[in-house]
Amino acid sequence: MELKWETDEAGNIRLPRLIGYQSGVADGEMLICQLRVANSVDEFRAGGTALQWAMSADQGRQIARQLIEAADQIDQISKAPPAN
């Protein structure tokens, strides 16, 4: 399945900011999460989006690994010497 990104009228990928999140365990067997996203905290308070979902422990570990790998890539890029 190909990932289709939501874009604006100019073709730029829409990237609202992560305003907050929560995670926990439901019924001792599912990892539950809530991500709150909006372009600003004020926008969220005025009706921003909160995505809630449940996943298995293995899915949680896989997402965590991928997020850590992406964060490590950002760290490496930001520490790289400027190109001449």
HTML snippet that shows the backbone in 3Dmol.js (N, CA, C, O; Angstrom):
<script src="https://3Dmol.org/build/3Dmol-min.js"></script>
<div id="view" style="width:600px;height:400px;position:relative"></div>
<script>
const pdb = `
ATOM      1  N   MET A   1       0.841  -1.179   0.000  1.00  0.00           N
ATOM      2  CA  MET A   1       0.000   0.000   0.000  1.00  0.00           C
ATOM      3  C   MET A   1       0.887   1.243   0.000  1.00  0.00           C
ATOM      4  O   MET A   1       1.765   1.397   0.849  1.00  0.00           O
ATOM      5  N   GLU A   2       0.646   2.102  -0.944  1.00  0.00           N
ATOM      6  CA  GLU A   2       1.432   3.335  -1.045  1.00  0.00           C
ATOM      7  C   GLU A   2       0.867   4.397  -0.110  1.00  0.00           C
ATOM      8  O   GLU A   2      -0.345   4.597  -0.033  1.00  0.00           O
ATOM      9  N   LEU A   3       1.762   5.070   0.596  1.00  0.00           N
ATOM     10  CA  LEU A   3       1.362   6.131   1.518  1.00  0.00           C
ATOM     11  C   LEU A   3       1.047   7.391   0.727  1.00  0.00           C
ATOM     12  O   LEU A   3       1.859   7.840  -0.082  1.00  0.00           O
ATOM     13  N   LYS A   4      -0.113   7.954   0.956  1.00  0.00           N
ATOM     14  CA  LYS A   4      -0.501   9.192   0.284  1.00  0.00           C
ATOM     15  C   LYS A   4      -0.524  10.310   1.319  1.00  0.00           C
ATOM     16  O   LYS A   4      -1.296  10.264   2.277  1.00  0.00           O
ATOM     17  N   TRP A   5       0.316  11.303   1.123  1.00  0.00           N
ATOM     18  CA  TRP A   5       0.402  12.423   2.052  1.00  0.00           C
ATOM     19  C   TRP A   5      -0.677  13.453   1.733  1.00  0.00           C
ATOM     20  O   TRP A   5      -0.971  13.707   0.565  1.00  0.00           O
ATOM     21  N   GLU A   6      -1.259  14.037   2.757  1.00  0.00           N
ATOM     22  CA  GLU A   6      -2.216  15.126   2.583  1.00  0.00           C
ATOM     23  C   GLU A   6      -1.431  16.387   2.250  1.00  0.00           C
ATOM     24  O   GLU A   6      -0.459  16.716   2.930  1.00  0.00           O
ATOM     25  N   THR A   7      -1.854  17.100   1.195  1.00  0.00           N
ATOM     26  CA  THR A   7      -1.137  18.307   0.769  1.00  0.00           C
ATOM     27  C   THR A   7      -2.077  19.508   0.730  1.00  0.00           C
ATOM     28  O   THR A   7      -3.300  19.373   0.706  1.00  0.00           O
ATOM     29  N   ASP A   8      -1.454  20.696   0.724  1.00  0.00           N
ATOM     30  CA  ASP A   8      -2.234  21.920   0.593  1.00  0.00           C
ATOM     31  C   ASP A   8      -2.405  22.248  -0.894  1.00  0.00           C
ATOM     32  O   ASP A   8      -2.015  21.467  -1.762  1.00  0.00           O
ATOM     33  N   GLU A   9      -2.984  23.400  -1.167  1.00  0.00           N
ATOM     34  CA  GLU A   9      -3.262  23.797  -2.547  1.00  0.00           C
ATOM     35  C   GLU A   9      -1.995  23.943  -3.385  1.00  0.00           C
ATOM     36  O   GLU A   9      -2.033  23.753  -4.601  1.00  0.00           O
ATOM     37  N   ALA A  10      -0.865  24.282  -2.743  1.00  0.00           N
ATOM     38  CA  ALA A  10       0.405  24.467  -3.449  1.00  0.00           C
ATOM     39  C   ALA A  10       1.173  23.149  -3.600  1.00  0.00           C
ATOM     40  O   ALA A  10       2.248  23.121  -4.199  1.00  0.00           O
ATOM     41  N   GLY A  11       0.619  22.059  -3.056  1.00  0.00           N
ATOM     42  CA  GLY A  11       1.284  20.770  -3.157  1.00  0.00           C
ATOM     43  C   GLY A  11       2.236  20.459  -2.017  1.00  0.00           C
ATOM     44  O   GLY A  11       2.891  19.417  -2.031  1.00  0.00           O
ATOM     45  N   ASN A  12       2.328  21.341  -1.029  1.00  0.00           N
ATOM     46  CA  ASN A  12       3.178  21.106   0.136  1.00  0.00           C
ATOM     47  C   ASN A  12       2.495  20.145   1.103  1.00  0.00           C
ATOM     48  O   ASN A  12       1.282  20.218   1.302  1.00  0.00           O
ATOM     49  N   ILE A  13       3.264  19.252   1.699  1.00  0.00           N
ATOM     50  CA  ILE A  13       2.697  18.313   2.666  1.00  0.00           C
ATOM     51  C   ILE A  13       2.240  19.083   3.895  1.00  0.00           C
ATOM     52  O   ILE A  13       2.987  19.895   4.443  1.00  0.00           O
ATOM     53  N   ARG A  14       1.006  18.826   4.328  1.00  0.00           N
ATOM     54  CA  ARG A  14       0.481  19.468   5.538  1.00  0.00           C
ATOM     55  C   ARG A  14       1.128  18.795   6.746  1.00  0.00           C
ATOM     56  O   ARG A  14       1.095  17.572   6.883  1.00  0.00           O
ATOM     57  N   LEU A  15       1.706  19.600   7.605  1.00  0.00           N
ATOM     58  CA  LEU A  15       2.406  19.065   8.771  1.00  0.00           C
ATOM     59  C   LEU A  15       2.011  19.810  10.035  1.00  0.00           C
ATOM     60  O   LEU A  15       2.755  20.674  10.499  1.00  0.00           O
ATOM     61  N   PRO A  16       0.847  19.488  10.602  1.00  0.00           N
ATOM     62  CA  PRO A  16       0.511  20.102  11.881  1.00  0.00           C
ATOM     63  C   PRO A  16       1.507  19.643  12.941  1.00  0.00           C
ATOM     64  O   PRO A  16       2.150  18.605  12.787  1.00  0.00           O
ATOM     65  N   ARG A  17       1.629  20.398  13.992  1.00  0.00           N
ATOM     66  CA  ARG A  17       2.591  20.109  15.050  1.00  0.00           C
ATOM     67  C   ARG A  17       1.988  19.231  16.131  1.00  0.00           C
ATOM     68  O   ARG A  17       0.788  19.284  16.402  1.00  0.00           O
ATOM     69  N   LEU A  18       2.838  18.425  16.743  1.00  0.00           N
ATOM     70  CA  LEU A  18       2.426  17.617  17.888  1.00  0.00           C
ATOM     71  C   LEU A  18       2.318  18.557  19.088  1.00  0.00           C
ATOM     72  O   LEU A  18       3.305  19.165  19.502  1.00  0.00           O
ATOM     73  N   ILE A  19       1.126  18.666  19.633  1.00  0.00           N
ATOM     74  CA  ILE A  19       0.867  19.545  20.771  1.00  0.00           C
ATOM     75  C   ILE A  19       1.002  18.767  22.079  1.00  0.00           C
ATOM     76  O   ILE A  19       1.423  19.323  23.093  1.00  0.00           O
ATOM     77  N   GLY A  20       0.654  17.504  22.058  1.00  0.00           N
ATOM     78  CA  GLY A  20       0.752  16.672  23.256  1.00  0.00           C
ATOM     79  C   GLY A  20       0.402  15.238  22.929  1.00  0.00           C
ATOM     80  O   GLY A  20      -0.100  14.928  21.848  1.00  0.00           O
ATOM     81  N   TYR A  21       0.674  14.381  23.877  1.00  0.00           N
ATOM     82  CA  TYR A  21       0.346  12.960  23.691  1.00  0.00           C
ATOM     83  C   TYR A  21       0.184  12.289  25.034  1.00  0.00           C
ATOM     84  O   TYR A  21       0.641  12.788  26.062  1.00  0.00           O
ATOM     85  N   GLN A  22      -0.476  11.149  25.004  1.00  0.00           N
ATOM     86  CA  GLN A  22      -0.626  10.287  26.166  1.00  0.00           C
ATOM     87  C   GLN A  22      -0.512   8.859  25.677  1.00  0.00           C
ATOM     88  O   GLN A  22      -0.864   8.554  24.537  1.00  0.00           O
ATOM     89  N   SER A  23      -0.027   7.995  26.528  1.00  0.00           N
ATOM     90  CA  SER A  23      -0.029   6.573  26.206  1.00  0.00           C
ATOM     91  C   SER A  23      -0.302   5.800  27.489  1.00  0.00           C
ATOM     92  O   SER A  23      -0.111   6.311  28.593  1.00  0.00           O
ATOM     93  N   GLY A  24      -0.746   4.577  27.326  1.00  0.00           N
ATOM     94  CA  GLY A  24      -1.043   3.745  28.476  1.00  0.00           C
ATOM     95  C   GLY A  24      -1.314   2.322  28.038  1.00  0.00           C
ATOM     96  O   GLY A  24      -1.093   1.959  26.883  1.00  0.00           O
ATOM     97  N   VAL A  25      -1.789   1.531  28.965  1.00  0.00           N
ATOM     98  CA  VAL A  25      -2.096   0.128  28.702  1.00  0.00           C
ATOM     99  C   VAL A  25      -3.572  -0.087  28.997  1.00  0.00           C
ATOM    100  O   VAL A  25      -4.072   0.338  30.039  1.00  0.00           O
ATOM    101  N   ALA A  26      -4.270  -0.749  28.078  1.00  0.00           N
ATOM    102  CA  ALA A  26      -5.689  -1.054  28.262  1.00  0.00           C
ATOM    103  C   ALA A  26      -5.862  -2.554  28.436  1.00  0.00           C
ATOM    104  O   ALA A  26      -5.337  -3.346  27.653  1.00  0.00           O
ATOM    105  N   ASP A  27      -6.581  -2.924  29.436  1.00  0.00           N
ATOM    106  CA  ASP A  27      -6.906  -4.335  29.703  1.00  0.00           C
ATOM    107  C   ASP A  27      -5.667  -5.216  29.818  1.00  0.00           C
ATOM    108  O   ASP A  27      -5.744  -6.428  29.615  1.00  0.00           O
ATOM    109  N   GLY A  28      -4.542  -4.620  30.137  1.00  0.00           N
ATOM    110  CA  GLY A  28      -3.319  -5.383  30.323  1.00  0.00           C
ATOM    111  C   GLY A  28      -2.761  -6.004  29.065  1.00  0.00           C
ATOM    112  O   GLY A  28      -1.839  -6.816  29.140  1.00  0.00           O
ATOM    113  N   GLU A  29      -3.301  -5.641  27.896  1.00  0.00           N
ATOM    114  CA  GLU A  29      -2.830  -6.302  26.682  1.00  0.00           C
ATOM    115  C   GLU A  29      -2.653  -5.394  25.476  1.00  0.00           C
ATOM    116  O   GLU A  29      -1.997  -5.797  24.515  1.00  0.00           O
ATOM    117  N   MET A  30      -3.208  -4.187  25.482  1.00  0.00           N
ATOM    118  CA  MET A  30      -3.085  -3.278  24.340  1.00  0.00           C
ATOM    119  C   MET A  30      -2.437  -1.974  24.772  1.00  0.00           C
ATOM    120  O   MET A  30      -2.764  -1.425  25.824  1.00  0.00           O
ATOM    121  N   LEU A  31      -1.524  -1.487  23.961  1.00  0.00           N
ATOM    122  CA  LEU A  31      -0.941  -0.167  24.157  1.00  0.00           C
ATOM    123  C   LEU A  31      -1.910   0.830  23.542  1.00  0.00           C
ATOM    124  O   LEU A  31      -2.294   0.685  22.382  1.00  0.00           O
ATOM    125  N   ILE A  32      -2.307   1.835  24.301  1.00  0.00           N
ATOM    126  CA  ILE A  32      -3.215   2.855  23.773  1.00  0.00           C
ATOM    127  C   ILE A  32      -2.488   4.187  23.725  1.00  0.00           C
ATOM    128  O   ILE A  32      -1.659   4.492  24.583  1.00  0.00           O
ATOM    129  N   CYS A  33      -2.813   4.974  22.710  1.00  0.00           N
ATOM    130  CA  CYS A  33      -2.144   6.259  22.500  1.00  0.00           C
ATOM    131  C   CYS A  33      -3.160   7.312  22.087  1.00  0.00           C
ATOM    132  O   CYS A  33      -4.206   7.013  21.510  1.00  0.00           O
ATOM    133  N   GLN A  34      -2.823   8.533  22.398  1.00  0.00           N
ATOM    134  CA  GLN A  34      -3.572   9.686  21.913  1.00  0.00           C
ATOM    135  C   GLN A  34      -2.554  10.743  21.519  1.00  0.00           C
ATOM    136  O   GLN A  34      -1.711  11.132  22.328  1.00  0.00           O
ATOM    137  N   LEU A  35      -2.632  11.209  20.279  1.00  0.00           N
ATOM    138  CA  LEU A  35      -1.793  12.307  19.801  1.00  0.00           C
ATOM    139  C   LEU A  35      -2.688  13.511  19.573  1.00  0.00           C
ATOM    140  O   LEU A  35      -3.736  13.407  18.935  1.00  0.00           O
ATOM    141  N   ARG A  36      -2.272  14.649  20.095  1.00  0.00           N
ATOM    142  CA  ARG A  36      -3.008  15.894  19.876  1.00  0.00           C
ATOM    143  C   ARG A  36      -2.185  16.748  18.913  1.00  0.00           C
ATOM    144  O   ARG A  36      -1.039  17.096  19.195  1.00  0.00           O
ATOM    145  N   VAL A  37      -2.795  17.081  17.767  1.00  0.00           N
ATOM    146  CA  VAL A  37      -2.075  17.828  16.742  1.00  0.00           C
ATOM    147  C   VAL A  37      -2.860  19.064  16.320  1.00  0.00           C
ATOM    148  O   VAL A  37      -4.091  19.057  16.283  1.00  0.00           O
ATOM    149  N   ALA A  38      -2.122  20.122  16.004  1.00  0.00           N
ATOM    150  CA  ALA A  38      -2.701  21.368  15.514  1.00  0.00           C
ATOM    151  C   ALA A  38      -1.534  22.249  15.075  1.00  0.00           C
ATOM    152  O   ALA A  38      -0.373  21.907  15.297  1.00  0.00           O
ATOM    153  N   ASN A  39      -1.844  23.369  14.460  1.00  0.00           N
ATOM    154  CA  ASN A  39      -0.796  24.303  14.061  1.00  0.00           C
ATOM    155  C   ASN A  39      -0.312  25.152  15.230  1.00  0.00           C
ATOM    156  O   ASN A  39       0.755  25.762  15.157  1.00  0.00           O
ATOM    157  N   SER A  40      -1.096  25.192  16.313  1.00  0.00           N
ATOM    158  CA  SER A  40      -0.706  25.910  17.523  1.00  0.00           C
ATOM    159  C   SER A  40      -1.550  25.387  18.680  1.00  0.00           C
ATOM    160  O   SER A  40      -2.568  24.727  18.469  1.00  0.00           O
ATOM    161  N   VAL A  41      -1.119  25.686  19.901  1.00  0.00           N
ATOM    162  CA  VAL A  41      -1.898  25.288  21.072  1.00  0.00           C
ATOM    163  C   VAL A  41      -3.264  25.968  21.039  1.00  0.00           C
ATOM    164  O   VAL A  41      -4.279  25.342  21.344  1.00  0.00           O
ATOM    165  N   ASP A  42      -3.291  27.248  20.668  1.00  0.00           N
ATOM    166  CA  ASP A  42      -4.571  27.958  20.599  1.00  0.00           C
ATOM    167  C   ASP A  42      -5.508  27.301  19.587  1.00  0.00           C
ATOM    168  O   ASP A  42      -6.704  27.163  19.844  1.00  0.00           O
ATOM    169  N   GLU A  43      -4.963  26.893  18.435  1.00  0.00           N
ATOM    170  CA  GLU A  43      -5.789  26.218  17.439  1.00  0.00           C
ATOM    171  C   GLU A  43      -6.322  24.905  17.987  1.00  0.00           C
ATOM    172  O   GLU A  43      -7.476  24.552  17.743  1.00  0.00           O
ATOM    173  N   PHE A  44      -5.489  24.177  18.727  1.00  0.00           N
ATOM    174  CA  PHE A  44      -5.956  22.917  19.304  1.00  0.00           C
ATOM    175  C   PHE A  44      -7.092  23.166  20.284  1.00  0.00           C
ATOM    176  O   PHE A  44      -8.105  22.466  20.260  1.00  0.00           O
ATOM    177  N   ARG A  45      -6.923  24.155  21.137  1.00  0.00           N
ATOM    178  CA  ARG A  45      -7.974  24.467  22.112  1.00  0.00           C
ATOM    179  C   ARG A  45      -9.270  24.865  21.430  1.00  0.00           C
ATOM    180  O   ARG A  45     -10.356  24.671  21.976  1.00  0.00           O
ATOM    181  N   ALA A  46      -9.146  25.430  20.221  1.00  0.00           N
ATOM    182  CA  ALA A  46     -10.335  25.854  19.481  1.00  0.00           C
ATOM    183  C   ALA A  46     -10.914  24.714  18.640  1.00  0.00           C
ATOM    184  O   ALA A  46     -11.891  24.921  17.921  1.00  0.00           O
ATOM    185  N   GLY A  47     -10.336  23.534  18.716  1.00  0.00           N
ATOM    186  CA  GLY A  47     -10.899  22.405  17.977  1.00  0.00           C
ATOM    187  C   GLY A  47      -9.878  21.579  17.232  1.00  0.00           C
ATOM    188  O   GLY A  47     -10.186  21.041  16.168  1.00  0.00           O
ATOM    189  N   GLY A  48      -8.674  21.462  17.754  1.00  0.00           N
ATOM    190  CA  GLY A  48      -7.646  20.641  17.113  1.00  0.00           C
ATOM    191  C   GLY A  48      -8.012  19.167  17.123  1.00  0.00           C
ATOM    192  O   GLY A  48      -9.007  18.761  17.725  1.00  0.00           O
ATOM    193  N   THR A  49      -7.212  18.392  16.463  1.00  0.00           N
ATOM    194  CA  THR A  49      -7.476  16.974  16.294  1.00  0.00           C
ATOM    195  C   THR A  49      -6.778  16.149  17.365  1.00  0.00           C
ATOM    196  O   THR A  49      -5.642  16.444  17.736  1.00  0.00           O
ATOM    197  N   ALA A  50      -7.447  15.128  17.857  1.00  0.00           N
ATOM    198  CA  ALA A  50      -6.835  14.149  18.754  1.00  0.00           C
ATOM    199  C   ALA A  50      -7.075  12.775  18.141  1.00  0.00           C
ATOM    200  O   ALA A  50      -8.217  12.340  17.990  1.00  0.00           O
ATOM    201  N   LEU A  51      -6.006  12.109  17.796  1.00  0.00           N
ATOM    202  CA  LEU A  51      -6.086  10.771  17.219  1.00  0.00           C
ATOM    203  C   LEU A  51      -5.848   9.759  18.327  1.00  0.00           C
ATOM    204  O   LEU A  51      -4.841   9.830  19.031  1.00  0.00           O
ATOM    205  N   GLN A  52      -6.761   8.826  18.483  1.00  0.00           N
ATOM    206  CA  GLN A  52      -6.636   7.784  19.500  1.00  0.00           C
ATOM    207  C   GLN A  52      -6.592   6.437  18.803  1.00  0.00           C
ATOM    208  O   GLN A  52      -7.334   6.197  17.850  1.00  0.00           O
ATOM    209  N   TRP A  53      -5.717   5.553  19.283  1.00  0.00           N
ATOM    210  CA  TRP A  53      -5.668   4.221  18.713  1.00  0.00           C
ATOM    211  C   TRP A  53      -5.087   3.238  19.700  1.00  0.00           C
ATOM    212  O   TRP A  53      -4.502   3.620  20.714  1.00  0.00           O
ATOM    213  N   ALA A  54      -5.256   1.960  19.388  1.00  0.00           N
ATOM    214  CA  ALA A  54      -4.698   0.876  20.190  1.00  0.00           C
ATOM    215  C   ALA A  54      -3.802   0.042  19.288  1.00  0.00           C
ATOM    216  O   ALA A  54      -4.040  -0.060  18.084  1.00  0.00           O
ATOM    217  N   MET A  55      -2.767  -0.553  19.877  1.00  0.00           N
ATOM    218  CA  MET A  55      -1.856  -1.398  19.111  1.00  0.00           C
ATOM    219  C   MET A  55      -1.279  -2.457  20.031  1.00  0.00           C
ATOM    220  O   MET A  55      -1.374  -2.362  21.254  1.00  0.00           O
ATOM    221  N   SER A  56      -0.684  -3.460  19.421  1.00  0.00           N
ATOM    222  CA  SER A  56      -0.039  -4.515  20.192  1.00  0.00           C
ATOM    223  C   SER A  56       1.297  -4.008  20.740  1.00  0.00           C
ATOM    224  O   SER A  56       1.809  -2.976  20.307  1.00  0.00           O
ATOM    225  N   ALA A  57       1.841  -4.741  21.681  1.00  0.00           N
ATOM    226  CA  ALA A  57       3.163  -4.394  22.225  1.00  0.00           C
ATOM    227  C   ALA A  57       4.214  -4.424  21.123  1.00  0.00           C
ATOM    228  O   ALA A  57       5.086  -3.556  21.079  1.00  0.00           O
ATOM    229  N   ASP A  58       4.143  -5.411  20.230  1.00  0.00           N
ATOM    230  CA  ASP A  58       5.113  -5.485  19.131  1.00  0.00           C
ATOM    231  C   ASP A  58       5.009  -4.281  18.204  1.00  0.00           C
ATOM    232  O   ASP A  58       6.030  -3.754  17.764  1.00  0.00           O
ATOM    233  N   GLN A  59       3.797  -3.841  17.902  1.00  0.00           N
ATOM    234  CA  GLN A  59       3.625  -2.660  17.063  1.00  0.00           C
ATOM    235  C   GLN A  59       4.197  -1.423  17.758  1.00  0.00           C
ATOM    236  O   GLN A  59       4.828  -0.585  17.114  1.00  0.00           O
ATOM    237  N   GLY A  60       3.977  -1.310  19.066  1.00  0.00           N
ATOM    238  CA  GLY A  60       4.529  -0.185  19.823  1.00  0.00           C
ATOM    239  C   GLY A  60       6.040  -0.169  19.765  1.00  0.00           C
ATOM    240  O   GLY A  60       6.644   0.888  19.583  1.00  0.00           O
ATOM    241  N   ARG A  61       6.660  -1.334  19.920  1.00  0.00           N
ATOM    242  CA  ARG A  61       8.126  -1.417  19.837  1.00  0.00           C
ATOM    243  C   ARG A  61       8.626  -1.040  18.447  1.00  0.00           C
ATOM    244  O   ARG A  61       9.641  -0.356  18.315  1.00  0.00           O
ATOM    245  N   GLN A  62       7.920  -1.482  17.414  1.00  0.00           N
ATOM    246  CA  GLN A  62       8.337  -1.183  16.046  1.00  0.00           C
ATOM    247  C   GLN A  62       8.268   0.320  15.780  1.00  0.00           C
ATOM    248  O   GLN A  62       9.196   0.896  15.214  1.00  0.00           O
ATOM    249  N   ILE A  63       7.173   0.948  16.188  1.00  0.00           N
ATOM    250  CA  ILE A  63       7.052   2.403  16.014  1.00  0.00           C
ATOM    251  C   ILE A  63       8.138   3.113  16.809  1.00  0.00           C
ATOM    252  O   ILE A  63       8.756   4.052  16.306  1.00  0.00           O
ATOM    253  N   ALA A  64       8.378   2.679  18.044  1.00  0.00           N
ATOM    254  CA  ALA A  64       9.407   3.308  18.875  1.00  0.00           C
ATOM    255  C   ALA A  64      10.775   3.211  18.203  1.00  0.00           C
ATOM    256  O   ALA A  64      11.518   4.192  18.167  1.00  0.00           O
ATOM    257  N   ARG A  65      11.109   2.046  17.676  1.00  0.00           N
ATOM    258  CA  ARG A  65      12.404   1.880  16.985  1.00  0.00           C
ATOM    259  C   ARG A  65      12.518   2.815  15.794  1.00  0.00           C
ATOM    260  O   ARG A  65      13.555   3.449  15.600  1.00  0.00           O
ATOM    261  N   GLN A  66      11.462   2.906  14.994  1.00  0.00           N
ATOM    262  CA  GLN A  66      11.508   3.764  13.813  1.00  0.00           C
ATOM    263  C   GLN A  66      11.617   5.236  14.190  1.00  0.00           C
ATOM    264  O   GLN A  66      12.318   5.993  13.518  1.00  0.00           O
ATOM    265  N   LEU A  67      10.938   5.651  15.247  1.00  0.00           N
ATOM    266  CA  LEU A  67      11.053   7.039  15.699  1.00  0.00           C
ATOM    267  C   LEU A  67      12.465   7.340  16.208  1.00  0.00           C
ATOM    268  O   LEU A  67      13.009   8.409  15.934  1.00  0.00           O
ATOM    269  N   ILE A  68      13.050   6.406  16.942  1.00  0.00           N
ATOM    270  CA  ILE A  68      14.418   6.600  17.440  1.00  0.00           C
ATOM    271  C   ILE A  68      15.400   6.671  16.271  1.00  0.00           C
ATOM    272  O   ILE A  68      16.300   7.511  16.271  1.00  0.00           O
ATOM    273  N   GLU A  69      15.235   5.797  15.275  1.00  0.00           N
ATOM    274  CA  GLU A  69      16.116   5.831  14.107  1.00  0.00           C
ATOM    275  C   GLU A  69      16.001   7.166  13.376  1.00  0.00           C
ATOM    276  O   GLU A  69      17.016   7.731  12.968  1.00  0.00           O
ATOM    277  N   ALA A  70      14.786   7.676  13.205  1.00  0.00           N
ATOM    278  CA  ALA A  70      14.595   8.967  12.542  1.00  0.00           C
ATOM    279  C   ALA A  70      15.210  10.097  13.362  1.00  0.00           C
ATOM    280  O   ALA A  70      15.845  10.990  12.801  1.00  0.00           O
ATOM    281  N   ALA A  71      15.032  10.070  14.679  1.00  0.00           N
ATOM    282  CA  ALA A  71      15.634  11.092  15.542  1.00  0.00           C
ATOM    283  C   ALA A  71      17.160  11.042  15.455  1.00  0.00           C
ATOM    284  O   ALA A  71      17.817  12.083  15.427  1.00  0.00           O
ATOM    285  N   ASP A  72      17.721   9.836  15.412  1.00  0.00           N
ATOM    286  CA  ASP A  72      19.173   9.693  15.270  1.00  0.00           C
ATOM    287  C   ASP A  72      19.654  10.278  13.945  1.00  0.00           C
ATOM    288  O   ASP A  72      20.718  10.895  13.894  1.00  0.00           O
ATOM    289  N   GLN A  73      18.882  10.092  12.869  1.00  0.00           N
ATOM    290  CA  GLN A  73      19.248  10.674  11.571  1.00  0.00           C
ATOM    291  C   GLN A  73      19.273  12.202  11.658  1.00  0.00           C
ATOM    292  O   GLN A  73      20.183  12.848  11.140  1.00  0.00           O
ATOM    293  N   ILE A  74      18.265  12.766  12.316  1.00  0.00           N
ATOM    294  CA  ILE A  74      18.221  14.227  12.479  1.00  0.00           C
ATOM    295  C   ILE A  74      19.443  14.695  13.257  1.00  0.00           C
ATOM    296  O   ILE A  74      20.073  15.686  12.885  1.00  0.00           O
ATOM    297  N   ASP A  75      19.785  13.989  14.338  1.00  0.00           N
ATOM    298  CA  ASP A  75      20.958  14.352  15.136  1.00  0.00           C
ATOM    299  C   ASP A  75      22.223  14.314  14.292  1.00  0.00           C
ATOM    300  O   ASP A  75      23.060  15.210  14.397  1.00  0.00           O
ATOM    301  N   GLN A  76      22.375  13.290  13.457  1.00  0.00           N
ATOM    302  CA  GLN A  76      23.566  13.172  12.613  1.00  0.00           C
ATOM    303  C   GLN A  76      23.638  14.296  11.599  1.00  0.00           C
ATOM    304  O   GLN A  76      24.711  14.852  11.362  1.00  0.00           O
ATOM    305  N   ILE A  77      22.503  14.640  10.996  1.00  0.00           N
ATOM    306  CA  ILE A  77      22.476  15.733  10.016  1.00  0.00           C
ATOM    307  C   ILE A  77      22.814  17.050  10.686  1.00  0.00           C
ATOM    308  O   ILE A  77      23.582  17.840  10.136  1.00  0.00           O
ATOM    309  N   SER A  78      22.255  17.304  11.866  1.00  0.00           N
ATOM    310  CA  SER A  78      22.493  18.586  12.534  1.00  0.00           C
ATOM    311  C   SER A  78      23.925  18.715  13.039  1.00  0.00           C
ATOM    312  O   SER A  78      24.404  19.830  13.242  1.00  0.00           O
ATOM    313  N   LYS A  79      24.627  17.582  13.247  1.00  0.00           N
ATOM    314  CA  LYS A  79      26.004  17.617  13.729  1.00  0.00           C
ATOM    315  C   LYS A  79      27.020  17.555  12.594  1.00  0.00           C
ATOM    316  O   LYS A  79      28.221  17.696  12.822  1.00  0.00           O
ATOM    317  N   ALA A  80      26.538  17.346  11.376  1.00  0.00           N
ATOM    318  CA  ALA A  80      27.463  17.245  10.236  1.00  0.00           C
ATOM    319  C   ALA A  80      28.076  18.606   9.941  1.00  0.00           C
ATOM    320  O   ALA A  80      27.398  19.628  10.051  1.00  0.00           O
ATOM    321  N   PRO A  81      29.361  18.628   9.564  1.00  0.00           N
ATOM    322  CA  PRO A  81      29.987  19.916   9.209  1.00  0.00           C
ATOM    323  C   PRO A  81      29.332  20.483   7.949  1.00  0.00           C
ATOM    324  O   PRO A  81      28.884  19.728   7.085  1.00  0.00           O
ATOM    325  N   PRO A  82      29.277  21.797   7.846  1.00  0.00           N
ATOM    326  CA  PRO A  82      28.654  22.404   6.670  1.00  0.00           C
ATOM    327  C   PRO A  82      29.417  22.052   5.393  1.00  0.00           C
ATOM    328  O   PRO A  82      30.644  21.951   5.396  1.00  0.00           O
ATOM    329  N   ALA A  83      28.679  21.869   4.317  1.00  0.00           N
ATOM    330  CA  ALA A  83      29.319  21.563   3.016  1.00  0.00           C
ATOM    331  C   ALA A  83      29.953  22.838   2.460  1.00  0.00           C
ATOM    332  O   ALA A  83      29.409  23.934   2.599  1.00  0.00           O
ATOM    333  N   ASN A  84      31.106  22.668   1.832  1.00  0.00           N
ATOM    334  CA  ASN A  84      31.799  23.839   1.232  1.00  0.00           C
ATOM    335  C   ASN A  84      31.378  24.032  -0.187  1.00  0.00           C
ATOM    336  O   ASN A  84      31.849  24.956  -0.851  1.00  0.00           O
TER     337      ASN A  84
END
`;
const viewer = $3Dmol.createViewer("view");
viewer.addModel(pdb, "pdb");
viewer.setStyle({}, {cartoon: {color: "spectrum"}});
viewer.zoomTo();
viewer.render();
</script>
